Amino acid sequence: MSWQRWNRWTLEELPELNRSVLAGRESAEILTERLRRAVLDELPSPETVSPDQACRLLVLLGLAGSSVARHYQEADPTRTAAPARSFELLAAGPSRIPFPAYFARLAAVSGTGHPPRDCYASLVRWNAPTTRVEADGETLAVLPGRFPDQETRTYTGDAGELSFFALLKKSEAFELAVNELLEPLADGSADLLGPDAVGRVLLATRLMDAMIRFNQDFAALAPERGGLHTAHFLDVFRQFAVHWELGDLPPTGAQDPQFLRRDFLLGIDFPDYAKHVRRIYPSLLESERTMLERQSVRPPLPTALLASLGLDAGTLSRCKASSLRALVREHPQLAAWYLLLAANAKFGAVHLMLTEKFLFKPQRTRDASGEGDREPVSNRRGTTGMAESLLVRLTQGRRNHPLRFLGQLPHRELSELCGTGTGTGTALEDLPTVRFTAPV
């Protein structure tokens, strides 16, 4: 296969063509024609490629397909009523297979349950380099990319796009590390009250703290230093998240399965959260759907912990600080779990802050000034249609965890009260640092 050449075209020529079309230097038809000559005409029958090659092609064709669809629909907003017509001039291989059918057949060959359009897995996880999370010389999680290079394919080559893809990929790697630490406690292979449970929880908290700082640093990164420019995010990057067919789900960070998995593991005060998550199942891989279904029927770990100790949230809510202090000294694992849940709630707030900073607040400013919204992708809602009020409710749901009443005690005191289950105290600050290596 010639995937290396198609990969180089996607890395170099596709961004330049998109920039030229957006600047009015080239027509959208030129992009379509060059895509056909450089890539589509050469493509083999989908059934002749390996699953790994299929995954790479899904990344490349996902970016190309969304580029063509964006320019087609942006030229005439009425075309959003029939988005499938974006691909009428695109066909693949000597047999001239219509582009949507070719993409769907590649998705089937991949064996992953990938949807018949680009999704979070192909746009972010498979696209960006392999990412490792390490602590104290030990690898805690590996989130592979599908390409042997260390590059990330983007729509326009903008440094902010690269930073944003890195934010999503590295955050998911952090989340995977946290979830894998907690999984044995959830599936029963490790005792929730056993000797290593608190160590797992404290390390998961350290990882959450590191992820919080990483996301805060992204928010503070100036565009001239590689940060994401708000106007680029609203007017360029998000506008590639067009529909390929009516009612489908364009790729978005909201489809990060490890974020959703953590909500099930730690719990969220949100009515019928499983139904809310199932709404995006069509955009997830088969293994991700299976994982989330399994998690959704388990009791959240904090609920299981309290039950194991003969406690419940109602009992904690009636305790004064002195009683809570005595309770935590008797059951120091409560302090460790509180610190983890507090970090999880804080990350939810940081995630909301990012959406406010780059999406909702600037769009409100545009609405107030009379500038209005964008076409073809509205900036008044998330890519999956989530309104700001829904994100606020989800953030609040992560704060309303059953151990929140321990917040009457100072954070430092709770940290000092944490035990390892063996009688040895472990201060949160003494845990090893976390760093990335991507890839080796």
Salt bridges, closest charged atoms under 4 A:
GLU12 OE2 - ARG8 NH1 3.14
GLU16 OE1 - ARG19 NH2 2.58
GLU16 OE2 - ARG25 NH2 3.83
GLU33 OE2 - ARG36 NH2 2.43
GLU33 OE2 - ARG37 NE 3.24
ASP41 OD2 - ARG36 NH1 2.48
ASP41 OD1 - ARG96 NH1 3.41
GLU42 OE1 - ARG5 NH2 2.62
GLU47 OE1 - ARG105 NH2 2.73
ASP52 OD2 - ARG56 NH2 3.20
ASP52 OD1 - ARG146 NH1 2.91
GLU74 OE1 - ARG70 NE 2.82
GLU74 OE2 - ARG374 NH2 2.34
GLU88 OE2 - ARG85 NE 3.19
ASP118 OD1 - ARG117 NH2 2.62
GLU134 OE1 - ARG435 NH2 3.23
ASP149 OD2 - ARG153 NH1 3.21
GLU151 OE2 - ARG8 NH2 3.01
ASP158 OD2 - HIS232 NE2 3.78
GLU161 OE2 - HIS232 NE2 2.78
GLU172 OE2 - ARG125 NH2 2.92
GLU175 OE2 - ARG262 NH1 3.62
GLU180 OE2 - ARG261 NH2 2.85
GLU183 OE1 - ARG261 NH2 3.21
GLU183 OE2 - ARG298 NH1 2.92
ASP196 OD2 - ARG200 NE 3.06
ASP235 OD1 - ARG366 NH1 2.77
ASP235 OD1 - ARG374 NH1 3.59
ASP248 OD2 - ARG117 NH1 3.09
ASP248 OD1 - HIS243 ND1 2.65
ASP263 OD1 - ARG398 NE 2.81
GLU288 OE2 - ARG125 NH1 2.89
GLU293 OE2 - ARG278 NE 2.62
GLU330 OE2 - HIS331 NE2 3.54
GLU356 OE1 - ARG364 NH2 3.54
ASP367 OD1 - ARG380 NH2 2.79
GLU371 OE2 - ARG366 NE 3.75
ASP373 OD2 - ARG380 NH1 3.95
GLU388 OE1 - ARG364 NH1 2.61
GLU413 OE2 - ARG325 NE 2.51
GLU416 OE2 - ARG412 NE 3.23
GLU429 OE2 - ARG412 NH1 3.31
